[in-house]
Amino acid sequence: MDVRQTPEYANYLKLLGWETEKIKGGQVFIKKFPLIGSIIKVQRTLPPIPFTAIERIAKKVRAFQITIDPGFDPKVLTENGSEKYIKNYQKFRYSVPQISFIPTKTLVLDIDKTEENILESFSKNKRRDVRAALRGNLIIKEGSDKEYIDLKKKILLKKFILPFGIDSEIQPLYQAFSPEKIKILIAYHQNQPVAGTIILFQPPKAYYWSAAATKEGKKLLAPTLLVWEAIKIAKQKGCTRFDLEGIYDDRFPKTKNRLGFSKFKEGFGGREIIYPPTLIKTKIFFPL
């Protein structure tokens, strides 16, 4: 089960003002707006997509937009993202947008092996970076949502970006997931936080959910060390796979801003998973 189909994720969205309805193979999330109707999103539901059931919910809540981000089932999809099971999407008047709303391509590491073998599966440069970071003066500690939020805000402000929405994104996530299902790791250098990451756990998979790093942290290779420490924690929690949660997908060229972190993630190796593209339908039902 993908983490976006768990009760914890539904609780997270509830804290953000979304309602949840069950369908075969997953959950439907609904955000209602006074007078004008609602929007619906379906994330990582397993195939086949229950278009008819989604339409019934859309009619009931007067949805003016539906977004579907299909899940991946290796029994149904080939690894090149075959769209066989969503071939009827045009029948229901869906289209493929020019951007994706959640990652449509990712790397999943097999961590059901020794730490030595996991490290050996990294690229030569990434292995070197892990070892260099381990020799540095970095200290990795478990942190709180406040520490991560403060770090993220500091980084954005240095880029002259106002950090709107950081609190409302991170705090509910931390609240919705139990301590066993979420970890925040912070890297310190000379007692100053220089990088952080949020990891979600849904055994047998762990998710590299969010990350932040200062310029100094990047020079010290703190993000690399955080991934390595997160992998070790995931193993301790019984996870056998580590999802790097998204790399650049050339089917969506407008998301080229993902190229930088994609290069960073590719150094860890892993199996490439290509999801079917996002589907969207707008102006379905209008308010009475």
Residue pairs with C-beta under 8 A, 6 or more apart in sequence:
1 202
2 43
2 44
2 71
2 202
3 9
3 200
3 202
3 205
3 207
4 43
4 44
4 102
5 26
5 27
5 43
5 44
5 45
5 71
6 202
8 176
8 177
8 178
8 181
9 176
10 20
10 27
10 29
11 176
12 172
12 173
12 175
12 176
12 177
13 20
13 29
14 20
14 176
15 172
15 175
15 176
16 168
16 172
17 31
18 29
18 30
18 31
19 29
19 30
19 31
19 32
20 27
20 28
20 29
20 30
21 27
21 28
21 30
21 57
22 28
23 42
23 45
23 50
23 53
23 54
23 57
24 50
24 53
25 45
25 46
25 47
25 48
25 49
25 50
25 71
26 42
26 43
26 44
26 45
26 46
26 71
27 42
27 45
28 40
28 41
28 42
28 54
28 57
29 40
29 41
29 42
29 43
30 38
30 39
30 40
30 57
30 61
30 63
31 38
31 39
31 40
31 41
32 38
32 61
33 39
35 287
36 64
36 287
37 61
37 62
37 63
37 64
37 285
37 286
37 287
38 61
38 62
38 63
38 64
39 63
39 64
39 65
39 66
39 67
40 54
40 57
40 58
40 61
40 63
40 65
40 66
40 67
41 66
41 67
41 68
41 69
41 101
42 49
42 54
42 66
42 67
42 68
42 69
43 69
43 102
44 69
44 70
44 71
44 72
44 102
45 68
45 70
45 71
46 71
46 73
47 70
47 71
47 73
47 76
47 77
47 85
47 86
48 76
48 85
49 68
49 70
49 85
49 86
49 89
51 88
51 89
51 91
51 92
54 66
54 68
55 92
57 63
58 66
58 284
58 285
59 285
62 285
62 286
62 287
62 288
63 284
63 285
64 282
64 283
64 284
64 285
64 286
65 280
65 281
65 282
65 283
65 284
66 94
66 279
66 280
66 281
66 284
67 101
67 278
67 279
67 280
68 94
68 278
68 279
68 280
69 100
69 101
69 102
69 104
69 275
69 278
69 279
70 85
70 86
70 275
70 276
70 279
71 275
72 273
72 275
72 276
76 84
76 85
77 84
77 85
77 276
79 271
79 272
79 273
79 274
80 274
81 104
81 105
81 274
81 275
81 276
81 277
82 276
83 276
83 277
85 276
86 276
86 279
89 279
92 281
93 281
94 279
94 280
94 281
95 279
95 280
95 281
96 277
96 278
96 279
96 280
97 278
97 280
98 252
98 253
98 254
99 252
99 254
99 255
99 278
100 249
100 252
100 255
100 277
100 278
101 278
102 246
102 278
103 245
103 246
103 247
103 249
103 275
104 249
104 251
104 252
104 274
104 275
104 276
104 277
104 278
105 246
105 247
105 248
105 249
105 272
105 273
105 274
105 275
106 243
106 244
106 245
106 246
106 247
106 272
106 273
106 275
107 243
107 244
107 247
107 265
107 266
107 268
107 269
107 270
107 271
107 272
107 273
108 205
108 241
108 242
108 243
108 244
108 270
108 271
108 273
109 118
109 121
109 231
109 241
109 242
109 243
109 244
109 268
109 269
109 270
109 271
110 121
110 240
110 241
110 270
110 271
111 118
111 206
111 231
111 234
111 235
111 239
111 240
111 241
111 242
112 240
112 241
115 232
115 235
118 231
119 127
119 130
119 228
120 127
121 268
121 269
121 270
122 130
122 267
122 268
122 269
123 266
123 267
123 268
123 269
125 267
126 224
126 267
126 268
126 269
129 221
129 224
129 267
130 221
130 224
130 225
130 228
132 221
133 220
133 221
133 222
133 224
133 225
133 228
134 225
136 189
136 220
136 221
136 225
137 189
137 190
138 187
138 188
138 189
138 194
138 220
138 222
138 225
139 187
139 188
139 189
140 185
140 186
140 187
140 188
140 225
140 226
140 229
141 185
141 186
141 188
142 183
142 184
142 185
142 186
143 184
143 185
143 186
143 193
143 196
144 174
144 184
145 170
145 171
145 173
145 174
145 175
145 184
147 184
147 186
147 193
147 196
148 170
148 184
148 186
148 196
148 198
148 210
148 212
149 166
149 167
149 170
149 171
150 193
151 186
151 193
151 195
151 196
151 212
151 214
152 163
152 166
152 170
152 196
152 212
153 163
153 166
154 214
155 212
155 213
155 214
156 162
156 163
156 166
157 163
158 214
158 215
170 198
170 210
173 182
173 198
173 209
174 182
174 184
177 200
180 201
180 237
181 200
181 201
181 202
182 198
182 199
182 200
182 201
183 198
183 199
183 201
183 230
183 233
184 196
184 197
184 198
184 199
185 196
185 197
185 199
185 226
185 229
185 230
185 233
186 193
186 195
186 196
187 193
187 194
187 195
187 196
187 213
187 217
187 220
187 222
187 223
187 225
187 226
188 194
189 216
189 217
189 220
189 222
194 213
194 214
194 216
194 217
194 220
194 222
195 211
195 212
195 213
195 214
195 217
195 218
195 222
195 223
195 226
196 211
196 212
196 213
196 226
197 208
197 209
197 210
197 211
197 212
197 223
197 226
197 227
197 230
198 209
198 210
198 211
199 206
199 207
199 208
199 209
199 230
199 233
199 234
200 206
200 207
200 209
201 207
201 234
201 237
201 239
203 237
203 238
203 239
203 240
204 238
204 239
204 240
204 241
205 239
205 240
205 241
205 242
205 243
206 230
206 231
206 233
206 234
206 237
206 239
206 241
206 242
206 243
207 243
207 245
208 227
208 230
208 242
208 243
208 244
208 245
208 265
209 245
211 223
211 226
211 261
213 222
213 223
217 223
223 264
224 264
224 267
227 268
230 242
231 242
234 242
242 270
244 265
244 268
244 270
246 258
247 258
247 261
247 262
247 265
247 266
247 272
248 255
248 256
248 258
248 259
248 262
249 255
249 258
249 274
251 277
252 277
